[in-house]
Amino acid sequence: MASWSSSSHLQLLGLLSFILFFLLLNVVSGIRIGIVRRPSIDAPFMFREAASFVNADTCGSGDGDKIHISMTLDANYLRGTMAAVLSILQHSTCPENFVFHFLSARHEPEIFKSIASTFPYLKFKIYRFDSNRALDQPLNYARIYLADILSSDVDRVIYLDSDIIVVDDISKLWGVDLGDKVVAAPEYCHANFTNYFSDAFWSDPVLSKTFERRRPCYFNTGVMVLDVNKWKKQGYTQKVEEWMVIQKQKRIYHLGSLPPFLLIFAGNIKAVDHRWNQHGLGGDNFEGKCRSLHPGPISLLHWSGKGKPWLRLDSRKPCPLDHLWAPYDLYRSSRTWLED
Protein backbone atom coordinates (compact mmCIF):
# COMPACT_ATOMS: atom_id res chain seq x y z
CA MET A 1 0.00 0.00 0.00
CA ALA A 2 1.28 3.47 -0.88
CA SER A 3 2.04 5.86 1.97
CA TRP A 4 2.30 9.68 2.11
CA SER A 5 5.64 11.18 3.02
CA SER A 6 5.98 14.38 5.08
CA SER A 7 6.98 16.25 1.93
CA SER A 8 3.74 15.08 0.24
CA HIS A 9 1.75 16.43 3.19
CA LEU A 10 3.49 19.77 2.87
CA GLN A 11 2.78 19.92 -0.87
CA LEU A 12 -0.89 19.13 -0.30
CA LEU A 13 -1.19 21.79 2.40
CA GLY A 14 0.49 24.31 0.11
CA LEU A 15 -1.92 23.53 -2.72
CA LEU A 16 -4.97 23.83 -0.43
CA SER A 17 -3.68 27.12 0.94
CA PHE A 18 -3.26 28.50 -2.58
CA ILE A 19 -6.80 27.46 -3.55
CA LEU A 20 -8.25 29.00 -0.37
CA PHE A 21 -6.32 32.23 -0.96
CA PHE A 22 -7.56 32.41 -4.57
CA LEU A 23 -11.17 31.92 -3.50
CA LEU A 24 -10.93 34.59 -0.80
CA LEU A 25 -9.29 37.01 -3.21
CA ASN A 26 -12.09 36.55 -5.72
CA VAL A 27 -14.80 37.10 -3.13
CA VAL A 28 -13.16 40.26 -1.86
CA SER A 29 -12.69 41.68 -5.35
CA GLY A 30 -16.31 41.00 -6.30
CA ILE A 31 -15.50 38.26 -8.85
CA ARG A 32 -17.34 34.95 -8.87
CA ILE A 33 -15.87 31.86 -10.51
CA GLY A 34 -17.70 30.99 -13.72
CA ILE A 35 -19.34 34.44 -14.09
CA VAL A 36 -18.14 37.11 -16.49
CA ARG A 37 -18.45 40.60 -15.05
CA ARG A 38 -20.58 43.12 -16.90
CA PRO A 39 -18.42 45.57 -18.83
CA SER A 40 -17.86 48.99 -17.34
CA ILE A 41 -19.54 52.12 -18.72
CA ASP A 42 -16.20 53.04 -20.33
CA ALA A 43 -16.12 50.00 -22.61
CA PRO A 44 -16.40 51.14 -26.27
CA PHE A 45 -18.17 48.00 -27.41
CA MET A 46 -20.74 47.58 -24.67
CA PHE A 47 -23.57 47.93 -27.22
CA ARG A 48 -24.46 45.60 -30.05
CA GLU A 49 -24.12 46.94 -33.56
CA ALA A 50 -27.50 48.10 -34.88
CA ALA A 51 -28.88 47.02 -38.23
CA SER A 52 -28.32 49.42 -41.11
CA PHE A 53 -31.30 51.33 -42.46
CA VAL A 54 -31.60 52.74 -45.99
CA ASN A 55 -33.75 55.40 -47.63
CA ALA A 56 -36.86 54.60 -49.60
CA ASP A 57 -36.83 55.46 -53.30
CA THR A 58 -38.98 58.53 -52.61
CA CYS A 59 -36.37 60.16 -50.36
CA GLY A 60 -34.30 63.12 -51.50
CA SER A 61 -30.57 63.36 -50.88
CA GLY A 62 -29.84 67.10 -50.87
CA ASP A 63 -29.03 69.39 -47.96
CA GLY A 64 -32.67 70.48 -47.84
CA ASP A 65 -33.72 66.89 -47.16
CA LYS A 66 -31.62 66.56 -44.00
CA ILE A 67 -33.41 66.17 -40.66
CA HIS A 68 -31.45 67.45 -37.67
CA ILE A 69 -31.90 65.81 -34.26
CA SER A 70 -30.18 67.03 -31.10
CA MET A 71 -29.72 65.08 -27.86
CA THR A 72 -27.43 65.28 -24.87
CA LEU A 73 -24.75 62.70 -24.14
CA ASP A 74 -24.10 61.44 -20.65
CA ALA A 75 -22.62 58.12 -19.50
CA ASN A 76 -25.55 57.49 -17.15
CA TYR A 77 -28.10 57.98 -19.94
CA LEU A 78 -26.11 56.57 -22.88
CA ARG A 79 -28.17 53.38 -22.89
CA GLY A 80 -31.32 55.43 -23.32
CA THR A 81 -29.75 57.54 -26.06
CA MET A 82 -28.78 54.44 -28.03
CA ALA A 83 -32.31 53.06 -27.80
CA ALA A 84 -33.81 56.40 -28.84
CA VAL A 85 -31.58 56.64 -31.93
CA LEU A 86 -32.44 53.08 -32.97
CA SER A 87 -36.17 53.76 -32.62
CA ILE A 88 -35.91 56.90 -34.77
CA LEU A 89 -34.01 55.15 -37.55
CA GLN A 90 -36.17 52.03 -37.49
CA HIS A 91 -39.44 53.93 -37.96
CA SER A 92 -38.19 56.41 -40.54
CA THR A 93 -38.84 56.34 -44.27
CA CYS A 94 -35.60 58.27 -44.92
CA PRO A 95 -33.17 57.16 -42.16
CA GLU A 96 -30.07 58.16 -44.16
CA ASN A 97 -31.22 61.79 -44.08
CA PHE A 98 -30.77 62.16 -40.33
CA VAL A 99 -27.92 64.15 -38.82
CA PHE A 100 -27.57 63.77 -35.06
CA HIS A 101 -26.08 66.58 -32.98
CA PHE A 102 -24.99 65.35 -29.54
CA LEU A 103 -24.15 67.76 -26.72
CA SER A 104 -21.64 66.63 -24.10
CA ALA A 105 -20.37 68.39 -20.99
CA ARG A 106 -17.07 66.47 -21.05
CA HIS A 107 -14.61 65.11 -23.59
CA GLU A 108 -15.32 61.37 -23.46
CA PRO A 109 -13.71 59.47 -26.36
CA GLU A 110 -15.20 56.16 -25.22
CA ILE A 111 -18.73 57.47 -25.76
CA PHE A 112 -17.78 58.60 -29.27
CA LYS A 113 -16.43 55.11 -29.97
CA SER A 114 -19.61 53.54 -28.61
CA ILE A 115 -21.83 55.53 -30.97
CA ALA A 116 -19.55 54.95 -33.97
CA SER A 117 -19.35 51.20 -33.38
CA THR A 118 -23.07 50.80 -32.66
CA PHE A 119 -24.22 52.89 -35.64
CA PRO A 120 -21.37 52.66 -38.20
CA TYR A 121 -23.30 54.57 -40.88
CA LEU A 122 -24.77 57.27 -38.65
CA LYS A 123 -24.10 60.90 -39.50
CA PHE A 124 -23.40 62.64 -36.22
CA LYS A 125 -21.43 65.40 -34.54
CA ILE A 126 -20.51 65.81 -30.88
CA TYR A 127 -20.35 69.33 -29.45
CA ARG A 128 -18.70 70.29 -26.19
CA PHE A 129 -21.09 72.21 -23.94
CA ASP A 130 -19.40 74.65 -21.58
CA SER A 131 -20.85 73.64 -18.23
CA ASN A 132 -19.71 76.93 -16.66
CA ARG A 133 -22.62 78.62 -18.42
CA ALA A 134 -25.16 76.47 -16.59
CA LEU A 135 -26.27 75.84 -13.04
CA ASP A 136 -26.51 72.64 -10.99
CA GLN A 137 -26.97 70.02 -13.75
CA PRO A 138 -25.19 71.30 -16.86
CA LEU A 139 -26.77 69.10 -19.52
CA ASN A 140 -30.27 70.04 -18.37
CA TYR A 141 -29.46 73.57 -19.54
CA ALA A 142 -27.73 72.64 -22.80
CA ARG A 143 -30.97 73.00 -24.78
CA ILE A 144 -31.00 76.71 -23.90
CA TYR A 145 -27.74 77.15 -25.83
CA LEU A 146 -28.57 74.96 -28.84
CA ALA A 147 -28.71 77.85 -31.29
CA ASP A 148 -25.27 79.03 -30.18
CA ILE A 149 -23.67 75.56 -30.21
CA LEU A 150 -24.92 73.94 -33.41
CA SER A 151 -23.08 74.35 -36.70
CA SER A 152 -24.16 77.30 -38.84
CA ASP A 153 -25.85 75.13 -41.50
CA VAL A 154 -28.58 74.01 -39.05
CA ASP A 155 -31.70 76.17 -39.46
CA ARG A 156 -34.14 73.91 -37.60
CA VAL A 157 -33.64 71.13 -35.09
CA ILE A 158 -35.69 68.63 -33.10
CA TYR A 159 -34.48 68.44 -29.52
CA LEU A 160 -35.15 65.14 -27.70
CA ASP A 161 -34.43 63.86 -24.21
CA SER A 162 -32.56 60.55 -23.90
CA ASP A 163 -35.42 58.70 -22.18
CA ILE A 164 -37.71 58.53 -25.23
CA ILE A 165 -38.74 56.00 -27.86
CA VAL A 166 -40.17 57.04 -31.23
CA VAL A 167 -42.71 54.67 -32.76
CA ASP A 168 -43.65 56.76 -35.79
CA ASP A 169 -41.84 58.52 -38.62
CA ILE A 170 -40.39 61.60 -36.91
CA SER A 171 -40.29 63.45 -40.24
CA LYS A 172 -43.96 64.21 -39.51
CA LEU A 173 -42.88 66.21 -36.46
CA TRP A 174 -39.99 67.75 -38.39
CA GLY A 175 -42.38 69.08 -41.03
CA VAL A 176 -44.60 71.04 -38.62
CA ASP A 177 -45.40 74.57 -39.84
CA LEU A 178 -44.01 76.88 -37.16
CA GLY A 179 -45.45 80.01 -38.74
CA ASP A 180 -44.10 82.95 -36.75
CA LYS A 181 -43.32 80.79 -33.70
CA VAL A 182 -39.88 79.77 -32.48
CA VAL A 183 -40.85 76.59 -30.64
CA ALA A 184 -43.26 73.75 -31.43
CA ALA A 185 -44.26 71.13 -28.84
CA PRO A 186 -47.28 69.36 -27.40
CA GLU A 187 -49.12 71.76 -25.11
CA TYR A 188 -51.06 70.89 -21.94
CA CYS A 189 -53.41 73.64 -20.83
CA HIS A 190 -55.16 71.64 -18.11
CA ALA A 191 -52.03 71.50 -15.91
CA ASN A 192 -51.89 73.67 -12.77
CA PHE A 193 -49.47 76.27 -14.04
CA THR A 194 -49.00 78.05 -10.71
CA ASN A 195 -47.17 75.04 -9.23
CA TYR A 196 -44.07 75.66 -11.34
CA PHE A 197 -43.31 78.98 -9.65
CA SER A 198 -42.66 79.96 -6.06
CA ASP A 199 -44.61 82.29 -3.79
CA ALA A 200 -41.80 84.82 -4.31
CA PHE A 201 -42.75 84.97 -7.99
CA TRP A 202 -46.51 85.27 -7.57
CA SER A 203 -46.23 87.81 -4.75
CA ASP A 204 -43.93 90.10 -6.72
CA PRO A 205 -46.08 92.88 -8.30
CA VAL A 206 -43.88 93.07 -11.41
CA LEU A 207 -42.95 89.42 -11.98
CA SER A 208 -46.49 88.17 -11.45
CA LYS A 209 -47.61 90.17 -14.52
CA THR A 210 -45.32 88.15 -16.81
CA PHE A 211 -48.17 86.10 -18.24
CA GLU A 212 -50.60 88.94 -18.80
CA ARG A 213 -52.28 88.98 -22.22
CA ARG A 214 -51.41 85.37 -22.95
CA ARG A 215 -52.82 82.04 -21.88
CA PRO A 216 -49.86 80.19 -20.39
CA CYS A 217 -49.87 76.41 -20.86
CA TYR A 218 -47.37 73.80 -19.75
CA PHE A 219 -45.20 72.10 -22.33
CA ASN A 220 -42.43 69.55 -21.83
CA THR A 221 -39.03 70.72 -23.08
CA GLY A 222 -37.89 67.13 -23.66
CA VAL A 223 -39.54 67.13 -27.11
CA MET A 224 -39.31 70.39 -29.08
CA VAL A 225 -38.88 71.66 -32.62
CA LEU A 226 -36.77 74.84 -32.63
CA ASP A 227 -36.35 77.44 -35.36
CA VAL A 228 -32.65 78.12 -34.84
CA ASN A 229 -32.51 81.26 -36.99
CA LYS A 230 -35.44 82.94 -35.23
CA TRP A 231 -33.98 81.98 -31.86
CA LYS A 232 -30.72 83.74 -32.74
CA LYS A 233 -32.28 86.82 -34.34
CA GLN A 234 -34.64 87.42 -31.43
CA GLY A 235 -31.97 86.83 -28.79
CA TYR A 236 -33.72 84.11 -26.79
CA THR A 237 -30.54 82.77 -25.19
CA GLN A 238 -30.04 86.13 -23.49
CA LYS A 239 -33.72 86.31 -22.49
CA VAL A 240 -33.53 82.90 -20.82
CA GLU A 241 -30.31 83.84 -19.05
CA GLU A 242 -31.94 87.00 -17.67
CA TRP A 243 -34.57 84.85 -15.98
CA MET A 244 -31.84 82.56 -14.66
CA VAL A 245 -30.14 85.57 -13.04
CA ILE A 246 -33.42 86.53 -11.34
CA GLN A 247 -33.78 82.94 -10.19
CA LYS A 248 -30.38 83.09 -8.48
CA GLN A 249 -31.41 86.26 -6.69
CA LYS A 250 -34.98 85.46 -5.68
CA ARG A 251 -35.63 81.71 -6.20
CA ILE A 252 -38.77 82.29 -8.24
CA TYR A 253 -39.26 78.78 -9.63
CA HIS A 254 -38.64 75.06 -9.18
CA LEU A 255 -37.54 72.21 -11.49
CA GLY A 256 -34.38 73.64 -12.98
CA SER A 257 -34.33 74.32 -16.72
CA LEU A 258 -38.07 74.04 -17.51
CA PRO A 259 -39.48 77.24 -15.91
CA PRO A 260 -37.28 79.68 -17.89
CA PHE A 261 -38.78 78.22 -21.08
CA LEU A 262 -42.27 78.56 -19.65
CA LEU A 263 -41.66 82.17 -18.62
CA ILE A 264 -40.81 83.10 -22.19
CA PHE A 265 -42.75 80.69 -24.39
CA ALA A 266 -45.77 79.44 -22.43
CA GLY A 267 -48.84 80.44 -24.42
CA ASN A 268 -46.68 81.43 -27.37
CA ILE A 269 -45.64 78.17 -29.06
CA LYS A 270 -46.90 76.16 -31.99
CA ALA A 271 -48.94 73.38 -30.40
CA VAL A 272 -48.56 69.93 -31.96
CA ASP A 273 -50.52 66.74 -31.36
CA HIS A 274 -50.11 65.13 -27.93
CA ARG A 275 -49.15 61.89 -29.66
CA TRP A 276 -45.64 63.34 -29.94
CA ASN A 277 -45.00 63.32 -26.20
CA GLN A 278 -46.60 60.64 -24.08
CA HIS A 279 -44.66 62.01 -21.14
CA GLY A 280 -44.49 61.11 -17.45
CA LEU A 281 -43.96 57.37 -17.97
CA GLY A 282 -41.11 57.45 -15.44
CA GLY A 283 -43.53 58.50 -12.71
CA ASP A 284 -43.02 61.53 -10.49
CA ASN A 285 -39.63 62.92 -9.49
CA PHE A 286 -39.81 61.44 -5.97
CA GLU A 287 -41.00 57.84 -6.16
CA GLY A 288 -41.13 57.01 -9.87
CA LYS A 289 -44.32 54.98 -9.61
CA CYS A 290 -45.73 53.17 -12.63
CA ARG A 291 -48.06 55.12 -14.89
CA SER A 292 -50.31 54.21 -17.78
CA LEU A 293 -50.59 55.77 -21.21
CA HIS A 294 -52.64 58.87 -21.87
CA PRO A 295 -55.71 58.36 -24.06
CA GLY A 296 -55.21 58.75 -27.80
CA PRO A 297 -52.71 57.73 -30.50
CA ILE A 298 -48.97 57.43 -29.76
CA SER A 299 -45.96 58.50 -31.79
CA LEU A 300 -43.43 59.05 -28.99
CA LEU A 301 -43.09 57.50 -25.52
CA HIS A 302 -41.28 59.58 -22.89
CA TRP A 303 -40.08 58.20 -19.54
CA SER A 304 -39.79 61.62 -17.92
CA GLY A 305 -39.75 61.40 -14.15
CA LYS A 306 -37.59 59.45 -11.73
CA GLY A 307 -38.05 55.94 -13.11
CA LYS A 308 -36.03 54.94 -16.19
CA PRO A 309 -36.97 51.77 -18.07
CA TRP A 310 -33.44 50.33 -18.28
CA LEU A 311 -32.94 50.64 -14.52
CA ARG A 312 -36.29 49.07 -13.68
CA LEU A 313 -35.76 46.25 -16.17
CA ASP A 314 -32.31 45.50 -14.75
CA SER A 315 -33.70 45.42 -11.23
CA ARG A 316 -36.40 43.00 -12.42
CA LYS A 317 -39.05 45.36 -11.14
CA PRO A 318 -40.28 46.87 -14.41
CA CYS A 319 -43.46 48.80 -14.96
CA PRO A 320 -45.74 47.33 -17.66
CA LEU A 321 -44.84 50.07 -20.16
CA ASP A 322 -41.10 49.44 -19.74
CA HIS A 323 -41.54 46.39 -21.93
CA LEU A 324 -42.31 48.74 -24.83
CA TRP A 325 -38.82 50.20 -24.43
CA ALA A 326 -37.00 46.86 -24.14
CA PRO A 327 -36.99 45.88 -27.89
CA TYR A 328 -34.83 48.94 -28.65
CA ASP A 329 -32.23 48.20 -25.97
CA LEU A 330 -28.84 47.56 -27.61
CA TYR A 331 -26.94 47.07 -24.39
CA ARG A 332 -24.82 43.93 -24.15
CA SER A 333 -26.01 42.31 -20.94
CA SER A 334 -23.76 39.97 -18.99
CA ARG A 335 -25.67 37.09 -20.52
CA THR A 336 -24.92 38.36 -24.02
CA TRP A 337 -21.23 38.64 -23.18
CA LEU A 338 -21.22 35.03 -22.05
CA GLU A 339 -22.91 33.92 -25.25
CA ASP A 340 -20.46 35.90 -27.40
Order of alpha helices (4+ residues) and beta strands (2+ residues): alpha-beta-alpha-beta-alpha-beta-alpha-beta-beta-alpha-beta-alpha-beta-beta-alpha-alpha-alpha-beta-beta-alpha-alpha-alpha
